[in-house]
Amino acid sequence: MFKPCVIIPIYNHPEKIESVIERILRDAFPCIIIDDGSTQPCKGIIEALVKNKPNVFLLRFETNRGKGAAVCDGLRTAFQQGYTHALQVDADGQHDLGDTIKFMSIAERHPNAVVTGIRIVTNAPISRRLGRVLTDVLVWINTLSFSIKDSMCGYRLYPLSSTIVLLDRTQVGERMDFDTDILVRLYWEGLTVRQLKTRVIYDDKIRSHFDLIKDNGRISCMHTKLFFGMLMRLPFLVSRWRRPVS
């Protein structure tokens, strides 16, 4: 059985959320919006969307807890509602939602794999591009594999049964450290990671919620924890080199 949905964590991104929802519904995929403490006008826009659009479910929190915490709640809700897979999409409109069908198609053929995007970026700030390269190197070290690229991409499809087992057993990053943290840990669990090149457009008019000091500090701590976790899993990770990719 393959029953997918789309989950969208949102915190004060009123500019694009309506067009994002409409584009997803055009492909007939149900949506779960996780409102992570948004204020007006974003809060009102979300309420109107849920009221007027079919197949849109709202999960709301009054205070902001972080992207990772919001996505985890969305994944649990999707699983409880009977979905088998959930595609994570950012609310700021930077993802090419024309690729949603491609993500779903790969997941349907490989239901036990994580399918994650590799961003094709034409206008990203140099600091983000350098950060992406550094993160790739650290992830290769922490997985002993070159199979994961662009681990911070938030355009990603999860097989829910395996992901919920991980979340029930392990605390993952609750803010901007989430995307890399959960992907490495799912790889450690033995899941195959399949990747899809996808176009991303950065819009300077849309404010980023990335805190240079706090989030970079969290990401540094995350990579340190992952490194020691890798050392504990050395025999298993080395053994994966000899396995064929399914």
ChimeraX attribute file (.defattr): number of C-alpha atoms within 10 A of each C-alpha:
attribute: neighborCount
match mode: 1-to-1
recipient: residues
	/A:1	7
	/A:2	12
	/A:3	13
	/A:4	24
	/A:5	23
	/A:6	25
	/A:7	29
	/A:8	25
	/A:9	26
	/A:10	27
	/A:11	23
	/A:12	20
	/A:13	23
	/A:14	20
	/A:15	16
	/A:16	15
	/A:17	22
	/A:18	16
	/A:19	13
	/A:20	20
	/A:21	25
	/A:22	13
	/A:23	16
	/A:24	19
	/A:25	17
	/A:26	8
	/A:27	12
	/A:28	12
	/A:29	20
	/A:30	19
	/A:31	25
	/A:32	24
	/A:33	25
	/A:34	26
	/A:35	25
	/A:36	23
	/A:37	18
	/A:38	21
	/A:39	16
	/A:40	10
	/A:41	12
	/A:42	19
	/A:43	19
	/A:44	12
	/A:45	16
	/A:46	22
	/A:47	12
	/A:48	11
	/A:49	18
	/A:50	17
	/A:51	12
	/A:52	9
	/A:53	13
	/A:54	12
	/A:55	13
	/A:56	18
	/A:57	18
	/A:58	18
	/A:59	14
	/A:60	17
	/A:61	13
	/A:62	10
	/A:63	12
	/A:64	16
	/A:65	14
	/A:66	20
	/A:67	24
	/A:68	20
	/A:69	20
	/A:70	26
	/A:71	24
	/A:72	22
	/A:73	15
	/A:74	24
	/A:75	28
	/A:76	18
	/A:77	17
	/A:78	22
	/A:79	20
	/A:80	11
	/A:81	9
	/A:82	12
	/A:83	21
	/A:84	19
	/A:85	26
	/A:86	27
	/A:87	26
	/A:88	23
	/A:89	26
	/A:90	20
	/A:91	23
	/A:92	23
	/A:93	21
	/A:94	17
	/A:95	22
	/A:96	16
	/A:97	20
	/A:98	13
	/A:99	16
	/A:100	21
	/A:101	13
	/A:102	14
	/A:103	23
	/A:104	22
	/A:105	12
	/A:106	17
	/A:107	23
	/A:108	16
	/A:109	10
	/A:110	16
	/A:111	19
	/A:112	20
	/A:113	23
	/A:114	26
	/A:115	25
	/A:116	27
	/A:117	24
	/A:118	21
	/A:119	21
	/A:120	13
	/A:121	13
	/A:122	10
	/A:123	12
	/A:124	14
	/A:125	11
	/A:126	9
	/A:127	8
	/A:128	10
	/A:129	13
	/A:130	11
	/A:131	12
	/A:132	17
	/A:133	13
	/A:134	12
	/A:135	20
	/A:136	19
	/A:137	15
	/A:138	16
	/A:139	25
	/A:140	15
	/A:141	15
	/A:142	24
	/A:143	23
	/A:144	16
	/A:145	15
	/A:146	11
	/A:147	13
	/A:148	21
	/A:149	21
	/A:150	20
	/A:151	22
	/A:152	22
	/A:153	20
	/A:154	21
	/A:155	25
	/A:156	25
	/A:157	27
	/A:158	25
	/A:159	24
	/A:160	24
	/A:161	15
	/A:162	17
	/A:163	23
	/A:164	16
	/A:165	11
	/A:166	16
	/A:167	16
	/A:168	9
	/A:169	8
	/A:170	11
	/A:171	10
	/A:172	20
	/A:173	20
	/A:174	18
	/A:175	19
	/A:176	22
	/A:177	23
	/A:178	23
	/A:179	22
	/A:180	24
	/A:181	23
	/A:182	21
	/A:183	24
	/A:184	21
	/A:185	21
	/A:186	19
	/A:187	18
	/A:188	18
	/A:189	15
	/A:190	14
	/A:191	17
	/A:192	19
	/A:193	20
	/A:194	20
	/A:195	20
	/A:196	17
	/A:197	11
	/A:198	21
	/A:199	17
	/A:200	21
	/A:201	15
	/A:202	16
	/A:203	13
	/A:204	10
	/A:205	7
	/A:206	14
	/A:207	10
	/A:208	11
	/A:209	13
	/A:210	11
	/A:211	10
	/A:212	8
	/A:213	8
	/A:214	12
	/A:215	15
	/A:216	15
	/A:217	12
	/A:218	17
	/A:219	19
	/A:220	14
	/A:221	13
	/A:222	17
	/A:223	20
	/A:224	14
	/A:225	13
	/A:226	21
	/A:227	17
	/A:228	11
	/A:229	15
	/A:230	20
	/A:231	13
	/A:232	11
	/A:233	14
	/A:234	13
	/A:235	10
	/A:236	13
	/A:237	20
	/A:238	13
	/A:239	9
	/A:240	14
	/A:241	11
	/A:242	8
	/A:243	8
	/A:244	6
	/A:245	9
	/A:246	7
